[in-house]
Amino acid sequence: MTDDISNPVDPAGSPAMPTRDATPASSAGDELPKLPVFVRDAAMTHVGDDPEVLRSIAEMFLEEGPKRLAKIGAAVQAGDAGGLESSAHSLKGSAAILGLERVRALSLALEELGESGSVAGAEARMEALSGALEDGMAALRRELKSPA
């Protein structure tokens, strides 16, 4: 397995209904519809219903997620729309695999902003993404503690 977890593998293309951790701990991102923090069924679908694969990817994400957020922030600070698009796309893909719906949606919004050639307004979205990432990582930590 590589350390690149940016491309989801869900053939159906749509997440399952939330099974746990559906209410975010922070209010960041209130401009988006209320999305679940973590959709375990969707994550399990992405990893072929293999809890060990989910565990491995979740552990990797807990290490890499903050680094990816930092890359997004650096692109915003530099006014680098292309860097914003690329970095947000990477985080979006990882979040989609893990069923982190709020992180995925906020990353998509930042990716689209970068794709438009702008970083205007990205700071507020970054704040929302940071809160969603914190909530998502807490949900993954709980998942890792639960029996498989």
N, C-alpha and C positions, 0 to 999 in steps of 0.2 A: 504494500500500500504506500502511496506517495503522501507527502504532506500537503498536497493541494486538494482541498475538499470543496472547491468552488462550484462544481457542476452537479446539480441534483439528478437523480436517477428515477424519479417517479414517472412511470409510463402513463398513469391516469391523469397527471397534471393538476390535480386538485387535492388540497389537504382534507383529511378526515375531520370529523367533529372533535372538538376538544375533549380530552379525557381527564386532564388535571392541569392545575396552574393556569387557569383561564383568565384570572384577574391580575393585571399588573400591579406591582407594589408601588410604582411611581406614577405620577400623572403626566409624565413627559409624553409629548406626541398627541395631545388631546385634539389636534386639528384633524387627525385621522379617525376613521371609524374605530370603534373599540374592537381591537383584535386580541386574540389570546396571546399570552406570552409564549407558551410552549404547548404544542399539539403532539403528544406522544404517539398517537396512532399514525400521524403523518410521518414522523421521524422513523418509526419502525417500518413503514412502507418503503421509505427511501433506502433503508439498509437491509432490505430483504427479510424483515422480521427476525433479524439476528441481534440479540441483545449485546453480544460481545462486540460486534461491529459498531453498534450505537455507542457503547461505552468508549471504545477506542477513538471514535470521531469526536465525541463530546469532550474527552480529555484533551485532545489536540486543540479543539476550539477554545477551551478554557485558557489555554496558553496563547493561542494565536489571535483570538478575537480582539483583545485590547491592542495588540500590535497593528491589526488592520484598522481599528478605529483611529489610532495615532497617525497612520498613513493618510487617512481621510482628512484628519485635522491639519496635517502638514500641507496637503494639497490646497485646502481652503485658505490657510494662512498665506500661501505663496500665490494665490489667485490662479492656480493651475486647474482649469476646468477638465482637461484631459486626464490629469492625475486623479481628480475627484471622481470622474466617471469610472475609471479603471479600479480604483481602490474600493469604491462603493459596490461595484459589480462583484468583486471578490467576496466581500462580506455578505452581500445579498445571497450568493450561491451557497455559502457555508450555512447561513441561517436557514435557508430553505430546506437543506438536507436534514437539519436538526429540528425542524418544525418550530423554529423561533419566528413566529409570524410578525410580531411587531418590529423586530430587527430587520426582517426581510423587507417589509413595507417601507420602513424609513430609509433603508439602504437604497431601495429602488427609487424613492423620491430624490435622493442625493445623486444617484447615478443619472437619472433623467435631467437633473439640473446641470450636471457636468456635461452631458451630451448636448445640451442646448448651447454650450460654450460660455456658461456663466457660473460664478460662484456666489452671486448676489443672493442673500437670504439663507446661505448655507449655515451660518453660525447658529441660528435658532433650531434648524433641523439637526445640527450636530448635537446640540444639547438634548434634544428629544431622543436621538439615537443613543447617546451615552446612557441615558436612563433606561431605555429599552434593553440595551446590552447588559447593563447591570442586573436587571430583572431576569433576563434570559439566562445569564450565567448562574444566577442563584437557583433557577429552576433546574438547570443541568446538574448543579451540585447535589440538589435533592434527589434527582433521578439516579445519580451515581451511587448515592447512599441506599437507595431502595433495592430490595432483592430483585434479581433478574427474572 
